[in-house]
Amino acid sequence: MARLSEEFVVVPEGWLSRGEAFVSGDGAQLSVFGGIPGERARVRLLERRQHQSRAKFLKVQGPASPDRVEPPCERYVPCGRCPLMHVSRAGQDRARIDVLRQAFTEAKVAPIAGGRGIDAVVHVEGDALHAMELEAGWSDDRHLRIGVPARDARRLVAIPSCTVSVQSLRTMMTATAHFARALEVWPWEGHRGSLRGFSARQSVTTGEMLVTFVFARSSPFAKELANAVASQQPEVVGAFAHWNDVVGPMVAAPEDGEPEASLVYGRNTIEEDVDGLRVRIGALDPFPTYPRAGVRAWKELVAALAPVQGDAVVDIGAGAGAGARTLLLARAAGWALGIDPRETVIRRARENAAANGIGADFVAGRADYALEDAQPRLMGRRPLAVLEAGPKGLDTLAVNALLAVEPRRIAITSTNPRALGKDIARLTERAFQLTRVIPVDTAPHTPFGETIALLVSSDTTPPTLRAPRRRTVRS
């Protein structure tokens, strides 16, 4: 693998799912960060590989694309987490839809019933990033730095002026770096130091914040660091210490248990308003990083699935929003069954159901096992179903178990267009028709927003039984 620095002129042909433009070549593809399809540009080759090389946009050669804008963030290039920031919003929408269409074409997805095509991208004005995960490390001159891994190098990029995040998160970066230096809590380097970084989440509803400091080993300074940061940031109402010496995601909760975290300051939850529901969330509970956009996606999903009182609803991936999505579905139908493999998430979902007086059941475990157990309750009810696809698509066993209870309508939610195309193709082979595709901008300036695909069974037999009803969830 060689690194080169040669420059040349290209005209990108289309968009990659990562948000880069691409140029086809003889047996290889060139991805161009900062490029725009159809625009002639000078680029610098960064890396040459057998099947895909990488280049960086330098300047336009000729007329600029009408979609090109000046990125508002000064760290746009080294950070790389907003790969479409150089594109106007209308251009970003076209890019997302082009990526979806390309993925559907590759998967040989049949045309959408009724010829409606893909809906326009749904936006939420004024939304901002309310959750962030940052790492601790060293600058080139050995000063402690809080930031994100650089897009093209093994170094951290400090982003104290991140234009997509709320001010409190930016302040949190600076405060953590300041107090860590003062307490001599140094970055983890494998054999010395302890601080790996932190994650933080702020409530849109209350403005309150939870923070989790991540250490590679036990540190006597965890509580002192939390108290120091909270003294400067009154929004911080709770802080945790999380121990993790494994290379990879710093605070990802395991599939089958509680992450190893201890409350060292304040309380362990904050609240969000989700379309009139009061939802309690913890520091590591799954919740959209752009909360308003995430809630809008759930509302679009409920409207597309269109449950009415008496319908049975199954939500596979019920951890979304600490059970909030399932509760919205249950509120519309009168009852829903939420399934998620994480016990901690299911416990929180049950708490939120009880607090809101919503009739729902939640099951922790594998979706195929949970559906097999629930089959006697679901047969004859022709349920409506939500399938939350992972990065690689839907689980085959879960899909088979769901089809065994004869759902009438299925809504797939996905952030991976190529995997979504394959999932849709699999279901159309099982007598379902794609009737609607709704892209929602849940990750501005990126192609990674959430897409909702609605499929309807060709079997129009109506349900013979109404769904079970319960005033509140059983705990």
ZAMARGU-4260 file (C-alpha; in steps of 0.2 Angstrom, whole numbers, plus 5000, padded with zeros to 4 digits):
<rodrens>
0) 5000/5000/5000 | 5009/5016/4994 | 5005/5034/4999 | 5007/5046/4984 | 5005/5065/4982
5) 5003/5067/4964 | 4989/5079/4958 | 4978/5077/4943 | 4960/5083/4936 | 4945/5072/4938
10) 4926/5073/4935 | 4917/5062/4948 | 4903/5052/4942 | 4892/5049/4957 | 4891/5047/4976
15) 4898/5033/4988 | 4888/5029/5003 | 4901/5036/5014 | 4898/5054/5007 | 4913/5054/4995
20) 4912/5057/4976 | 4919/5043/4965 | 4927/5041/4948 | 4928/5024/4939 | 4944/5018/4933
25) 4952/5002/4925 | 4948/4989/4938 | 4948/5002/4952 | 4938/5016/4959 | 4944/5033/4965
30) 4935/5041/4980 | 4936/5060/4982 | 4933/5068/4998 | 4926/5085/4995 | 4922/5082/4977
35) 4905/5084/4968 | 4898/5073/4954 | 4899/5082/4937 | 4911/5095/4943 | 4929/5096/4936
40) 4941/5097/4950 | 4960/5095/4954 | 4963/5082/4967 | 4978/5075/4976 | 4980/5056/4978
45) 4982/5051/4996 | 4982/5032/4995 | 4982/5019/4981 | 4974/5002/4983 | 4970/4988/4972
50) 4951/4991/4971 | 4949/5008/4978 | 4961/5023/4979 | 4958/5039/4989 | 4960/5057/4984
55) 4957/5074/4992 | 4949/5089/4983 | 4960/5104/4980 | 4951/5116/4969 | 4938/5118/4955
60) 4945/5117/4938 | 4932/5127/4928 | 4914/5132/4933 | 4909/5127/4951 | 4895/5115/4954
65) 4879/5125/4959 | 4878/5114/4974 | 4895/5119/4981 | 4896/5129/4997 | 4909/5135/5009
70) 4910/5123/5024 | 4906/5133/5039 | 4918/5122/5050 | 4936/5125/5050 | 4940/5107/5055
75) 4929/5100/5041 | 4943/5091/5031 | 4954/5084/5046 | 4938/5079/5056 | 4929/5072/5041
80) 4913/5068/5051 | 4902/5079/5040 | 4908/5074/5023 | 4894/5083/5014 | 4896/5100/5022
85) 4903/5107/5006 | 4886/5103/4997 | 4870/5114/4998 | 4856/5106/5007 | 4847/5103/4991
90) 4862/5095/4984 | 4864/5084/5000 | 4846/5078/4997 | 4850/5073/4979 | 4865/5064/4985
95) 4855/5054/4998 | 4842/5049/4986 | 4855/5045/4972 | 4864/5033/4985 | 4847/5025/4989
100) 4842/5023/4970 | 4860/5016/4966 | 4858/5003/4981 | 4841/4998/4975 | 4847/4996/4958
105) 4861/4985/4963 | 4849/4974/4974 | 4837/4973/4959 | 4823/4980/4970 | 4806/4981/4960
110) 4799/4998/4957 | 4789/5005/4971 | 4770/5000/4970 | 4760/5015/4962 | 4776/5023/4955
115) 4778/5035/4970 | 4796/5033/4970 | 4807/5039/4985 | 4799/5053/4996 | 4808/5069/4998
120) 4821/5070/5012 | 4812/5075/5028 | 4821/5089/5038 | 4820/5096/5055 | 4825/5114/5056
125) 4837/5120/5069 | 4842/5103/5076 | 4859/5101/5083 | 4870/5087/5090 | 4866/5083/5108
130) 4877/5068/5111 | 4895/5066/5107 | 4909/5053/5111 | 4927/5060/5111 | 4944/5053/5115
135) 4959/5059/5125 | 4976/5059/5118 | 4991/5070/5115 | 4994/5084/5103 | 5011/5085/5093
140) 5019/5095/5107 | 5013/5083/5121 | 4998/5093/5127 | 4983/5084/5133 | 4970/5085/5119
145) 4951/5080/5119 | 4945/5077/5101 | 4940/5064/5088 | 4952/5053/5077 | 4957/5062/5061
150) 4950/5056/5045 | 4967/5052/5037 | 4979/5051/5051 | 4982/5043/5068 | 4980/5058/5078
155) 4966/5067/5087 | 4958/5083/5080 | 4952/5095/5093 | 4934/5102/5088 | 4930/5115/5101
160) 4921/5125/5088 | 4911/5111/5081 | 4897/5120/5071 | 4884/5105/5072 | 4884/5103/5091
165) 4876/5112/5105 | 4887/5124/5115 | 4887/5114/5131 | 4896/5100/5122 | 4909/5111/5116
170) 4911/5118/5133 | 4913/5101/5140 | 4928/5097/5129 | 4937/5112/5135 | 4933/5109/5153
175) 4937/5091/5153 | 4954/5095/5145 | 4957/5109/5158 | 4953/5099/5174 | 4961/5083/5168
180) 4978/5093/5166 | 4975/5101/5183 | 4972/5084/5191 | 4986/5076/5181 | 4974/5063/5174
185) 4984/5058/5158 | 4978/5050/5142 | 4979/5031/5141 | 4994/5025/5131 | 4992/5006/5133
190) 5005/5005/5147 | 5003/5022/5156 | 4990/5035/5159 | 4971/5031/5161 | 4959/5043/5153
195) 4952/5036/5136 | 4939/5050/5134 | 4921/5054/5138 | 4904/5053/5131 | 4891/5067/5135
200) 4872/5069/5131 | 4861/5084/5134 | 4842/5084/5135 | 4833/5095/5123 | 4819/5096/5135
205) 4827/5101/5151 | 4845/5106/5146 | 4852/5094/5158 | 4867/5084/5154 | 4875/5067/5158
210) 4893/5063/5156 | 4903/5047/5156 | 4922/5048/5159 | 4930/5032/5151 | 4946/5026/5160
215) 4957/5011/5154 | 4960/5007/5172 | 4953/5011/5189 | 4957/5029/5193 | 4956/5038/5210
220) 4953/5054/5201 | 4936/5049/5193 | 4925/5058/5206 | 4937/5073/5207 | 4936/5075/5188
225) 4917/5074/5188 | 4915/5086/5203 | 4927/5098/5195 | 4918/5098/5178 | 4901/5099/5186
230) 4906/5114/5196 | 4910/5124/5180 | 4895/5117/5170 | 4879/5117/5180 | 4870/5108/5166
235) 4879/5092/5172 | 4867/5083/5183 | 4875/5066/5183 | 4892/5059/5180 | 4899/5041/5178
240) 4915/5032/5177 | 4917/5018/5165 | 4932/5006/5164 | 4937/5000/5147 | 4954/4994/5142
245) 4948/4986/5126 | 4953/4994/5109 | 4937/4999/5100 | 4921/5009/5105 | 4924/5017/5122
250) 4907/5015/5130 | 4897/5003/5119 | 4885/4993/5131 | 4887/4974/5129 | 4873/4964/5121
255) 4869/4954/5136 | 4873/4965/5152 | 4876/4981/5160 | 4891/4991/5155 | 4904/4992/5169
260) 4900/5010/5175 | 4898/5018/5192 | 4889/5034/5196 | 4901/5046/5204 | 4891/5062/5204
265) 4873/5067/5204 | 4859/5057/5197 | 4859/5043/5183 | 4845/5049/5171 | 4838/5064/5162
270) 4821/5067/5153 | 4816/5070/5136 | 4799/5075/5129 | 4795/5063/5114 | 4779/5069/5106
275) 4770/5072/5123 | 4778/5056/5131 | 4790/5059/5146 | 4805/5047/5143 | 4819/5044/5155
280) 4836/5040/5148 | 4852/5036/5155 | 4870/5040/5150 | 4872/5025/5139 | 4854/5022/5134
285) 4852/5022/5115 | 4844/5039/5110 | 4846/5049/5094 | 4861/5061/5094 | 4850/5073/5084
290) 4835/5071/5096 | 4822/5081/5086 | 4826/5073/5070 | 4826/5056/5078 | 4809/5059/5086
295) 4803/5065/5069 | 4809/5049/5061 | 4799/5039/5074 | 4783/5049/5070 | 4785/5047/5051
300) 4787/5028/5054 | 4771/5027/5065 | 4762/5037/5051 | 4768/5026/5037 | 4764/5010/5047
305) 4747/5018/5051 | 4741/5007/5066 | 4724/5010/5073 | 4716/5005/5090 | 4715/4986/5091
310) 4730/4982/5079 | 4744/4971/5086 | 4761/4979/5084 | 4778/4971/5085 | 4794/4982/5087
315) 4810/4973/5084 | 4824/4984/5090 | 4814/4992/5104 | 4829/4999/5112 | 4827/5014/5101
320) 4825/5029/5112 | 4824/5018/5128 | 4808/5011/5122 | 4801/5028/5115 | 4797/5022/5098
325) 4788/5006/5104 | 4778/5018/5116 | 4773/5029/5101 | 4767/5014/5092 | 4758/5007/5107
330) 4749/5024/5110 | 4742/5023/5092 | 4737/5005/5092 | 4733/5002/5111 | 4746/4988/5113
335) 4764/4984/5106 | 4777/4971/5109 | 4794/4977/5110 | 4809/4966/5108 | 4828/4970/5110
340) 4843/4959/5115 | 4849/4971/5129 | 4842/4968/5146 | 4847/4985/5152 | 4838/4994/5138
345) 4822/4983/5141 | 4822/4988/5159 | 4822/5006/5155 | 4808/5004/5142 | 4797/4996/5155
350) 4800/5010/5167 | 4795/5023/5153 | 4780/5013/5148 | 4774/5012/5166 | 4777/5031/5169
355) 4767/5035/5154 | 4753/5023/5157 | 4756/5015/5140 | 4750/4997/5136 | 4765/4988/5130
360) 4775/4972/5133 | 4794/4972/5132 | 4805/4956/5130 | 4824/4955/5132 | 4832/4942/5121
365) 4835/4936/5103 | 4821/4942/5091 | 4818/4924/5084 | 4816/4916/5101 | 4805/4930/5107
370) 4794/4929/5092 | 4792/4910/5093 | 4787/4912/5112 | 4774/4926/5107 | 4767/4916/5092
375) 4752/4910/5101 | 4747/4928/5105 | 4750/4935/5088 | 4743/4922/5077 | 4726/4928/5069
380) 4730/4946/5073 | 4740/4949/5057 | 4752/4961/5066 | 4761/4977/5060 | 4779/4976/5062
385) 4795/4987/5064 | 4812/4979/5059 | 4827/4989/5064 | 4841/4984/5053 | 4859/4984/5059
390) 4874/4990/5049 | 4874/4973/5039 | 4856/4972/5037 | 4842/4961/5045 | 4844/4945/5054
395) 4838/4931/5044 | 4832/4921/5059 | 4822/4936/5065 | 4814/4939/5048 | 4809/4921/5046
400) 4801/4921/5064 | 4792/4937/5060 | 4785/4930/5044 | 4778/4915/5053 | 4766/4927/5062
405) 4759/4933/5045 | 4762/4952/5047 | 4751/4964/5036 | 4764/4978/5035 | 4782/4979/5039
410) 4792/4995/5041 | 4811/4993/5040 | 4822/5007/5047 | 4840/5007/5041 | 4855/5019/5040
415) 4864/5008/5027 | 4856/5010/5009 | 4865/4995/5002 | 4860/4983/5016 | 4842/4990/5015
420) 4841/4987/4996 | 4846/4969/4999 | 4833/4967/5014 | 4819/4974/5003 | 4824/4962/4989
425) 4823/4947/5001 | 4805/4953/5007 | 4799/4956/4990 | 4803/4938/4986 | 4792/4933/5001
430) 4776/4941/4994 | 4779/4959/5000 | 4778/4975/4990 | 4788/4990/4993 | 4775/5005/4994
435) 4785/5019/5001 | 4803/5025/5005 | 4805/5039/5017 | 4823/5046/5020 | 4824/5057/5036
440) 4839/5068/5039 | 4844/5062/5056 | 4863/5065/5053 | 4865/5082/5044 | 4879/5085/5032
445) 4881/5066/5030 | 4873/5052/5019 | 4870/5042/5035 | 4852/5047/5039 | 4838/5035/5043
450) 4828/5028/5029 | 4811/5020/5032 | 4805/5007/5020 | 4786/5002/5020 | 4782/4985/5013
455) 4764/4978/5012 | 4759/4959/5011 | 4751/4953/4996 | 4740/4943/5007 | 4725/4955/5011
460) 4716/4943/5023 | 4711/4954/5038 | 4715/4950/5056 | 4702/4939/5065 | 4707/4944/5082
465) 4711/4961/5091 | 4727/4964/5100 | 4728/4961/5118 | 4726/4976/5129 | 4734/4982/5145
470) 4733/4998/5154 | 4751/4998/5159 | 4766/4987/5156 | 4770/4973/5167 | 4787/4975/5176
</rodrens>
